[in-house]
């Protein structure tokens, strides 16, 4: 009987509890409203941060066409560099040509491609210094909140370091709603969208200037090297030509000594005419001869030998008799007359990367900046739940105190 009465009392108490809560529903509603008002007030005093997402786009195909003339000139320059690196290039075998083409030539000029300048642009952005400079320019952080300039700069550098540059694959994973992302993106958390856009525009301008300067320095250094390389090639060929002339004098001296010796022998033996045996065979249309070359040279006769000595002494122009000299002179002339380096430098200086022409390696798409704010729905749900709990406890406790006062009055 006692257990049954306890169960009945508990059922009665639960029913009464629900009645008490329902009776104080307006008080609970007021508690929920107060909780929501408190949350709204807190959010109004708090900075509403967002995540800004910007795409980094390479230059278009039409923009790349402005480098077409320059790239074609570079192809010719590299071809000339290969041919000039081998004096006998024109007569080289296919295997030799393949080796030269496959080999890396020091100071080889590289074409301006979309991927080349885009990678340079990304490297500049990854350094984050252009963002730090832009943040200082547009006061993304208030300098007055720091003790000195050093602290302010360090804080700016830390803020710039928080910028994330994500590859297309990472960007796709982080932005599920935009699974077709095919560009690198810049992700940054802040609260002032206008200032951030100004920072992006300035950073983009600085990055393109740095890429332009890097390219100018790269090509200037390479062209300077190629000019020096050409100078050294000409010096080497000139030395070879001089050596060929010196060697010719020695060879002629040795040959003349030999001829004089053979002439003396022939005179001593009384051999005036050629006595070397010649075997002939053939038909009416052709005649072939087989000279026995192992016969002593003096058998040719001193008349022929003396005539050869006389003709050698009468030579005024020695160059036609120097084997390989003409090939060297042709190669030297080709190098001296080649104006590819000068033309490349002229285009580089006057029309491509210097002067007033606008240069672009890539661009940050500022106009289509995406701002993603933090989702506050959960916080409102939590505020409602807290308001309900507080309201229910308040109604139950207040009713308990009221019942206690009533019982005390009855007792008295």
C-alpha positions in Angstrom: 0.0 0.0 0.0 2.9 2.3 0.9 4.6 1.8 -2.5 1.4 2.4 -4.4 0.8 5.7 -2.6 4.4 6.8 -3.4 3.8 6.2 -7.1 0.5 8.0 -7.0 2.2 11.0 -5.2 4.9 11.1 -7.9 2.3 11.0 -10.6 0.5 13.8 -8.9 3.7 15.8 -8.4 4.6 15.4 -12.1 1.2 16.5 -13.2 1.4 19.5 -10.8 4.8 20.3 -12.1 3.5 20.4 -15.7 0.6 22.5 -14.5 3.0 24.9 -12.8 5.2 25.2 -15.9 2.1 25.9 -18.1 0.8 28.4 -15.6 4.1 30.3 -15.8 4.4 30.0 -19.6 4.4 33.8 -20.0 7.3 34.1 -17.5 9.2 31.5 -19.5 8.5 33.3 -22.7 9.8 36.5 -21.2 13.0 34.7 -20.1 13.5 33.4 -23.7 13.0 36.9 -25.1 15.5 38.4 -22.6 18.0 35.7 -23.6 17.6 36.6 -27.3 17.9 40.3 -26.6 21.1 39.7 -24.6 22.6 37.7 -27.5 21.6 40.4 -30.0 23.2 43.1 -27.9 26.4 41.0 -27.5 26.6 40.5 -31.3 26.1 44.2 -31.9 29.1 45.1 -29.8 31.2 42.3 -31.3 33.0 42.8 -34.7 31.2 40.8 -37.4 34.1 38.9 -39.0 33.9 37.3 -42.5 36.1 35.1 -44.6 36.9 36.8 -47.9 37.6 34.5 -50.9 39.3 35.8 -54.1 40.3 34.0 -57.2 43.8 34.4 -58.8 43.5 34.3 -62.6 46.3 33.9 -65.1 46.5 36.2 -68.1 44.2 35.5 -71.1 45.3 34.0 -74.4 44.9 37.4 -76.1 47.1 39.0 -73.5 49.8 36.3 -74.1 49.8 37.1 -77.8 51.7 40.4 -77.1 54.8 38.3 -76.3 54.5 36.3 -79.6 57.2 38.3 -81.4 59.5 38.2 -78.5 59.1 34.4 -78.1 59.8 33.8 -81.7 62.9 35.9 -81.5 64.0 33.8 -78.4 63.5 30.6 -80.4 65.8 31.9 -83.1 68.3 33.1 -80.5 68.4 29.6 -78.9 68.8 27.9 -82.3 71.8 30.2 -83.0 73.2 29.5 -79.6 73.2 25.8 -80.4 74.7 26.2 -83.9 77.4 28.7 -82.7 78.3 26.4 -79.8 79.5 23.9 -82.5 81.8 25.4 -85.3 81.0 22.3 -87.5 77.3 22.4 -86.8 76.3 22.5 -90.4 78.3 19.3 -91.1 77.6 17.6 -87.9 75.9 14.2 -87.8 72.3 13.7 -86.8 73.5 12.2 -83.5 75.7 15.3 -82.8 72.7 17.6 -83.6 70.5 15.6 -81.2 73.1 15.8 -78.4 73.3 19.6 -78.9 69.5 20.0 -78.9 69.1 17.9 -75.8 72.0 19.5 -73.9 71.2 22.5 -71.6 73.0 25.6 -72.9 74.3 27.9 -70.2 72.4 31.2 -70.5 69.6 29.9 -72.6 66.8 32.3 -73.0 63.3 31.1 -71.9 60.1 32.1 -73.6 57.5 34.1 -71.7 54.6 31.7 -71.1 51.4 32.0 -69.1 52.6 29.3 -66.6 56.0 30.9 -66.2 54.8 34.4 -65.2 51.9 33.0 -63.2 54.3 30.9 -61.1 56.4 34.0 -60.5 53.3 35.9 -59.5 52.3 33.1 -57.0 55.8 33.1 -55.5 55.5 36.8 -54.9 52.1 36.4 -53.2 53.3 33.4 -51.1 56.0 35.7 -49.7 53.2 37.8 -48.2 55.3 41.0 -48.1 53.1 42.6 -50.7 50.1 42.1 -48.5 52.0 43.5 -45.5 52.9 46.6 -47.4 49.3 47.1 -48.6 48.0 46.5 -45.0 50.2 49.3 -43.8 49.2 51.6 -46.6 45.5 51.2 -45.9 45.7 50.9 -42.1 44.2 47.5 -41.9 45.4 47.6 -38.3 45.2 50.7 -36.1 48.8 51.8 -35.4 47.6 53.8 -32.4 46.9 50.5 -30.6 50.6 49.5 -30.5 53.4 50.9 -28.4 55.8 51.6 -31.3 56.3 51.1 -35.0 58.2 47.8 -34.5 55.3 46.2 -32.7 52.9 47.6 -35.4 55.0 46.1 -38.2 55.4 42.8 -36.5 51.6 42.6 -35.9 51.0 43.5 -39.6 53.4 40.7 -40.7 51.6 38.2 -38.5 48.3 39.3 -39.9 49.6 39.0 -43.5 51.0 35.5 -42.7 47.4 34.4 -41.8 46.4 34.8 -45.4 45.9 31.4 -47.1 46.7 30.9 -50.8 44.9 27.6 -51.8 45.5 25.6 -54.9 42.4 24.7 -57.0 42.1 21.2 -55.4 42.2 22.6 -51.9 39.8 25.4 -52.8 37.3 22.8 -54.2 37.4 20.8 -51.0 36.9 23.9 -48.8 34.1 25.3 -50.9 31.7 22.5 -51.3 29.0 24.8 -52.8 31.4 25.7 -55.6 32.9 22.4 -56.6 33.9 23.7 -60.1 36.6 26.0 -58.7 39.6 25.9 -61.1 41.7 28.8 -59.8 44.0 29.5 -56.9 42.2 31.4 -54.2 43.1 33.9 -51.5 41.3 33.3 -48.1 41.5 35.9 -45.4 39.4 36.6 -42.3 38.5 40.2 -41.5 35.7 42.6 -40.8 36.2 45.5 -43.2 35.4 44.4 -46.8 36.3 47.8 -48.4 39.7 48.0 -46.8 40.4 44.4 -47.7 39.5 45.1 -51.4 41.9 48.1 -51.4 44.6 45.9 -49.9 44.1 43.3 -52.7 44.2 45.9 -55.5 47.5 47.3 -54.1 49.0 43.9 -53.5 48.1 42.9 -57.1 49.8 46.0 -58.4 52.9 45.4 -56.4 53.1 41.7 -57.3 53.0 42.5 -61.0 55.7 45.2 -60.7 57.9 42.7 -58.9 57.3 40.0 -61.5 58.1 42.5 -64.2 61.3 43.6 -62.5 62.3 39.9 -62.0 61.8 39.2 -65.7 63.7 42.3 -66.8 66.7 41.3 -64.5 66.5 37.7 -65.7 66.7 38.6 -69.4 69.2 41.4 -68.9 71.5 39.0 -67.1 71.0 36.2 -69.6 71.6 38.6 -72.6 74.7 40.0 -70.9 76.0 36.5 -70.4 75.3 35.6 -74.1 77.1 38.8 -75.2 80.2 37.8 -73.2 79.9 34.2 -74.4 79.8 35.4 -78.0 82.9 37.5 -77.3 84.7 34.5 -75.8 83.7 32.4 -78.9 85.1 35.0 -81.2 88.3 35.2 -79.2 88.6 31.3 -79.3 88.0 31.2 -83.1 90.6 34.0 -83.7 93.2 32.1 -81.7 92.4 29.0 -83.7 92.9 30.9 -87.0 96.2 32.3 -85.8 97.3 28.8 -84.7 96.3 27.4 -88.1 98.5 30.0 -89.8 101.4 29.3 -87.4 101.0 25.6 -88.0 100.9 26.1 -91.8 104.3 27.8 -91.7 105.8 24.9 -89.8 104.2 22.3 -92.1 105.4 24.2 -95.2 108.9 24.4 -93.7 109.0 20.7 -93.0 107.5 19.8 -96.4 110.1 22.1 -98.2 112.9 20.4 -96.4 111.6 17.0 -97.5 111.2 18.2 -101.1 114.8 19.6 -101.2 116.1 16.4 -99.9 114.2 14.3 -102.5 115.3 16.7 -105.3 119.0 16.2 -104.3 118.5 12.4 -104.4 116.9 12.6 -107.8 119.7 14.8 -109.2 122.3 12.5 -107.8 120.7 9.6 -109.5 120.0 11.5 -112.7 116.2 11.1 -112.5 114.8 14.2 -114.3 111.3 12.8 -115.2 108.8 10.8 -113.3 109.7 7.1 -113.3 106.9 5.8 -111.0 105.2 2.9 -112.6 101.5 3.4 -113.4 99.2 0.4 -114.1 96.4 1.3 -116.5 93.2 -0.6 -117.2 89.9 0.2 -118.6 88.0 0.5 -121.9 87.3 3.1 -124.6 85.1 5.2 -122.3 87.1 5.2 -119.1 90.7 5.0 -118.0 91.7 4.1 -114.4 95.3 4.2 -113.0 96.9 2.6 -110.1 100.0 4.5 -108.9 102.3 2.6 -106.6 102.4 5.1 -103.7 105.0 3.1 -101.8 107.6 4.1 -104.3 110.3 6.6 -103.2 109.2 10.2 -103.8 112.5 11.1 -105.6 111.4 8.8 -108.5 109.0 11.6 -109.5 112.1 13.4 -110.9 113.9 16.5 -109.8 112.2 18.6 -112.5 108.7 18.1 -110.9 110.0 18.4 -107.4 111.9 21.6 -108.1 108.8 23.0 -109.8 106.7 22.2 -106.7 109.3 24.0 -104.5 109.2 27.0 -106.8 105.4 27.2 -106.7 105.3 26.9 -102.9 107.8 29.8 -102.6 105.7 31.9 -105.0 102.5 31.6 -102.9 101.2 35.0 -101.9 97.9 34.0 -100.3 98.5 31.0 -98.0 94.9 30.7 -96.7 93.5 28.5 -99.6 96.1 25.9 -98.7 95.3 25.7 -95.0 92.8 22.8 -94.4 89.9 23.7 -92.1 90.7 27.5 -92.1 87.7 28.4 -94.3 85.2 26.7 -92.0 86.6 28.6 -89.1 86.4 31.9 -90.9 82.8 31.2 -92.0 81.8 30.4 -88.4 83.5 33.6 -87.1 81.7 35.7 -89.7 78.4 34.1 -88.8 78.9 35.0 -85.1 80.0 38.5 -85.9 77.0 39.2 -88.2 74.4 37.6 -85.9 72.2 40.4 -84.5 69.7 38.2 -82.6 70.9 39.2 -79.1 70.8 42.9 -80.0 67.3 42.6 -81.5 66.1 40.7 -78.5 67.5 43.3 -76.1 66.0 46.1 -78.2 62.5 44.5 -78.1 62.9 43.8 -74.3 63.9 47.4 -73.6 61.6 49.3 -75.9 58.4 47.3 -76.3 58.0 44.4 -73.8 58.8 44.9 -70.2 60.0 48.5 -69.9 58.4 51.8 -70.7 54.8 52.8 -70.2 53.2 49.6 -71.4 51.1 47.9 -68.8 52.4 44.5 -67.7 50.3 41.8 -66.2 51.5 38.3 -65.0 48.2 37.5 -63.4 45.4 39.2 -61.5 43.4 39.0 -58.3 39.7 39.1 -59.0 38.6 41.8 -56.6 35.2 42.5 -58.1 33.9 39.0 -57.4 35.1 38.9 -53.8 33.0 36.3 -51.8 32.3 37.1 -48.2 31.3 34.2 -46.0 30.0 35.3 -42.6 29.8 33.0 -39.6 26.5 31.1 -39.1 24.7 32.5 -36.0 21.7 30.2 -36.1 23.2 27.8 -33.6 23.8 30.6 -31.2 20.2 31.7 -31.4 19.1 28.1 -30.7 21.4 27.9 -27.7 20.0 31.3 -26.5 16.4 29.9 -26.8 17.3 26.7 -24.9 19.0 28.7 -22.1 16.0 31.0 -21.9 13.7 28.0 -21.6 15.8 26.4 -18.9 16.1 29.6 -16.9 12.4 30.4 -17.3 11.3 26.9 -16.2 13.6 26.9 -13.1 12.4 30.4 -12.2 8.7 29.4 -12.4 9.2 26.1 -10.5 11.3 27.8 -7.7 9.0 30.8 -7.4 6.0 28.5 -7.1 7.8 26.4 -4.5 8.5 29.5 -2.4 4.9 30.6 -2.8 3.6 27.2 -1.6 6.0 27.4 1.4 4.7 30.8 2.4 1.1 29.6 2.2 1.8 26.5 4.3 3.5 28.6 6.9 0.5 31.0 7.1 -1.8 28.0 7.6 0.4 26.6 10.3 0.4 29.9 12.2 
